């Protein structure tokens, strides 16, 4: 994939992802995932916690924690 193909696909896609928080489905999904993390990770997560997000996705889950 060259730069032109990359830009044609990813620029509109990234704007769509950036607006994902506006949609009810994603708000529900984020709330469920946050609760699963809280229920299954026994350490305290706060502003000083470092989380490696190596999922290959958008990083929305960890970005919302910062």
N, C-alpha and C positions, 0 to 999 in steps of 0.2 A: 504494500500500500504506500503510495507516494504522498507527499504533503497535501497536494490538492484533493486527493480522494479522502484523506484523513479529515481535512477541514470541512469538506462537503458533508461527511457523515457526522463527525463529532461536535461541531459547533452547534447545530440545532439540537442534537441529542443532549449535550451538556446543559443547555438552557431548559430543556424539559426536566432533566434531573434536578436542577437547581430549584425548580418550582414544585417539586414533588410534595413538599410540606403543605401545600395548599389543598391537597386532595385527601378526603376522609379515609380512603383505604390505607394510604401511607401513614397517616396519623395513627390509625389502629395498629398497623404492622409495627411501627416504631414503639408504641406503648407495649405491645406483646413481647417484643424482643427485649426491651428494657427490663420488663418484669422477669423474663426468663434469666437474664443475666443476674439480676438481683437475687433471685432464688437459688442460683447454682454456683455463684462465685462467692467464696467465703471471705474474701478480703474486702476491706473498705476501699471504695473507689472515690477519690476526691480530685480537686484541681491539680494536685501534685502527682497523681497516678499516671504512669506512662503505659499506654496501650499500643501494641503493634497491630495495626489493621492490615493483614496480609491477605485479605480475601479477594483482591483483584477487582473489587467493585468500585463504587463511587466514593467510599469513605464517609458517607452520610452518618453512619452510626457513631463513629468516633468523633467526627467533626462536631456533632451536636453535643458532645460531652465537654468540649473545650470552651 
